[in-house]
Structures are given as C-alpha cells and as structure tokens.
C-alpha cells in the first residue's frame, strides 16, 4: 500500500506565499464619468420633455425620479473611486442592487 504524502506542512501551514487569498470585493462601479453624466443629461431631458407635453404619468414620474437618483449615486461612487476615497457601508449595500447574479 502506498499513501500520498501530505506536503501542506512543508508549505508554511496554509499561509502559502505562492497562492495568497483572493481579495474580497464588496462592490464596484465602472468609473466612467462621461457615461454617467451623459446618461443623467438624457434622463433629465426625457423627464422634462414628458412633463412639458403632459405625457408624464405618476408611475412614470416615480420611476424616472428613481432612475435619476440611482444615476446620481453611480456618478458619485465613480468619482469617489477615481479619487481613491473609501466608500461607506451604505454605499456598498446600495451597489449590491446592481450585482450580477449569474
């Protein structure tokens, strides 16, 4: 009979330098400032035009306002990321809304 040798104790007891632990990523927003600014500009124009021509329903206004708020949040987070500022726990919790579940 032959038993395979356990080499884990020879590699530093689990603190292996060759295979460091994967970093924990709490959330990330692509910091494309131009995209977020242009998106918000378009959303605000649509909002204004729909109200101007009396096409805005209560539901549409509520949804549009929510989308604009989220766009402003994403723009703020993008700017913080580019400035290497730490995001708050609440900001990370909000980012979880957008996390892809695949």
C-alpha atoms as one frame of an Amber mdcrd trajectory, in Angstrom:
protein
   0.000   0.000   0.000   1.078   3.485  -0.728  -0.184   6.701   0.876   0.318
  10.102  -0.737   2.493  12.380   1.369   0.872  15.447   2.931   3.027  18.390
   1.876   0.884  21.161   3.392   3.060  21.373   6.499   6.107  21.903   4.261
   4.468  24.930   2.604   4.031  27.104   5.640   0.891  25.679   7.214  -1.684
  27.289   4.948  -0.060  30.717   4.620   1.355  29.883   1.233   3.073  32.845
  -0.418   2.584  31.337  -3.863  -1.211  31.321  -3.538  -2.348  34.333  -1.474
  -6.049  34.517  -0.594  -8.316  36.143  -3.147  -9.196  39.753  -2.285 -12.692
  40.427  -1.020 -14.543  42.683  -3.451 -17.570  44.272  -1.836 -18.734  46.080
  -4.937 -17.526  48.138  -7.845 -18.939  50.727 -10.234 -17.245  51.281 -13.585
 -15.879  54.809 -13.076 -16.850  56.168 -16.477 -17.730  59.731 -15.519 -18.621
  60.829 -19.067 -21.080  57.933 -19.438 -22.861  58.671 -16.153 -23.020  62.419
 -16.868 -24.423  61.891 -20.386 -26.915  59.309 -19.097 -28.171  61.724 -16.449
 -28.363  64.513 -19.019 -30.528  62.307 -21.257 -32.746  61.152 -18.376 -33.324
  64.717 -17.218 -34.187  65.812 -20.777 -36.668  62.955 -21.178 -38.207  63.813
 -17.801 -38.535  67.497 -18.743 -39.982  66.796 -22.204 -42.540  64.296 -20.949
 -43.748  66.830 -18.391 -43.743  69.635 -20.970 -46.054  67.706 -23.300 -48.160
  66.376 -20.397 -47.220  62.760 -21.133 -45.803  62.042 -17.691 -47.954  59.782
 -15.557 -47.482  59.431 -11.806 -45.908  55.998 -12.240 -43.554  57.212 -14.968
 -42.516  60.190 -12.871 -41.819  57.993  -9.860 -39.755  55.541 -11.925 -37.874
  58.296 -13.741 -37.040  60.003 -10.447 -35.748  56.708  -9.025 -33.580  56.068
 -12.095 -32.171  59.606 -11.927 -31.397  59.156  -8.203 -29.577  55.889  -8.938
 -27.652  57.515 -11.805 -26.554  60.327  -9.497 -25.490  57.744  -6.923 -23.442
  55.845  -9.522 -21.801  59.087 -10.681 -20.895  59.969  -7.073 -19.442  56.499
  -6.432 -17.463  56.660  -9.696 -15.919  59.969  -8.672 -15.032  58.564  -5.231
 -13.407  55.508  -6.809 -11.296  57.675  -9.107 -10.260  59.838  -6.139  -9.344
  56.671  -4.154 -11.849  57.570  -1.439 -13.315  54.845   0.759 -16.978  54.061
   0.156 -19.349  53.850   3.104 -21.058  50.631   4.151 -24.367  52.107   2.941
 -22.857  52.799  -0.492 -21.645  49.199  -0.728 -25.103  47.962   0.268 -26.658
  50.076  -2.499 -24.169  48.709  -5.038 -25.389  45.188  -4.205 -28.629  46.078
  -6.027 -26.699  46.027  -9.290 -24.632  42.932  -8.605 -24.956  40.336 -11.369
 -26.264  37.021 -10.162 -25.290  34.517 -12.811
